[in-house]
C-alpha cells in the first residue's frame, strides 16, 4: 500500500496542486489554460514513463527490500498503470479549478467504490496475492473513469496534446517538488521507525502502530481533498484579505469536524477497531488519543502550508514537506529509549506542534509583507 501510494504521487509528476492554482485563473479551454494543461500533460507522460522504467528494472530490488521477495510481477503491473494514475490526477485538477464538484465527487467516489469491490474480490478469490494485484489496478480506476467520461462528453481536453512550454513546465515543477518531497520524507521516516520498533519489540507491535497510522492516513486524505480541491483554488484567486478569511473558515471547519469525529471514534473505538481490523488489534487503543492530537496539529500546519502554496510563497511549504519526515525520525530516536512503543505517536505530536509554529510564523511574515507592499 505504501509503495502504491508513493508511486502514484510521483506518476503525475506531482503537478496537480500547481495545475489547480494556475487553472483557477485561466481555465483549460482558454489559450493560456491550454498551455498549462498541455505542459502538465507533458510532465505527467514522461514521469509515468520514467517510473515504468524504474519499476521494470528495479522490481527485484523493491520486492526483496519491501515485500520479502514477493509480488515482483505486481510491481511490473504497477509500472504499467501509472499513465492512467497521472491522467486521473490531471482530470481531477481541471475539475477542481472549475469548481465542478459533481465531476470531482463522481470520479473519486465511483473509483473508491469500484476499487474496494475489486480488492475485496481479489482477496476473496486469490487471497493476499489477489488483493495485492487488485490494489495496484484500483489505483488506476480514477484515470480510466475520467478518460471514459471525457470521451462521452467529447471534452476539449481530449484534443490537448503534451507540449513543452518551458516557462509553464518550470513553474509547475516548482510546485511538484512539494508533494514529492513530502511523500518521500514521510515514507522513508516511517520505514526507519518501523525497522527500529521491530528490532526492539516485535512485528506485532509494529502492526499495531501501523494500523493507527493507516487509520490516520484515511481521514487525513479527507483533509487533503478539502485543502487541495476546495480551499486552494479560492485562496489562489481571491485578494489576500479574502484568502486569509477563507483560510480561517476552512481551518476552523476542518479542526471542528476532526475533533467531533475523534470524539465519536474514541467512544466507539472497541467496536470500530474490531470491525475494521480484528479483536487482535484492540491494544492499539492506547495510541489513538495521542495520534489524533498530532493529527489536529498536522491539519493546522497543512492549512497554513496550502495557503502559502496558493499565494506562491513556496519556500516554507517546501521546507515543511521535507522537514516533517526528518523531524519525526529525530524526535523518535531521541525519546525511543524512554517512551518505548509510544515513541512514534509522541514524535508525531511534537513534529506537528513544531511545524505548526513554524508555518504560523511564515504565514505572519507573508501577511506582514503583503500589508507593507499595499502601503507602498
Secondary structure, DSSP 8 states (H G I E B T S, - for coil): -HHHHHHHHHHTTT-HHHHHHHHHHS-TTSHHHHHHHHHHHHHHHHHHHHHHHHHHHHHHHHHHHHSTT--HHHHHHHHHTHHHHHHHHHHHHHHHHHT-HHHHHHHHHHHHHHHHHHHHHHHHHHHHHHHHHHHHHHTTHHHHHHHHHHHHHT-GGGG------HHHHHHHHHHHHHHHHHHHHHHHHHHHHHHHHHHHS-HHHHHHHHHHHHHHHHHHHHHHHHIIIIIHHHHHHS-HHHHHHHHHHHHHHHHHHHHHHHHHHHHTHHHHHHHHS-GGGGGGHHHHHHHHHHHHHHHHHHHHHHHHHHTT-HHHHHHHHHHHHHHHHHHHHHHHHHHGGGHHHHHHHHHHHHHHHHHHHHHHHHHHHHHHHHH-
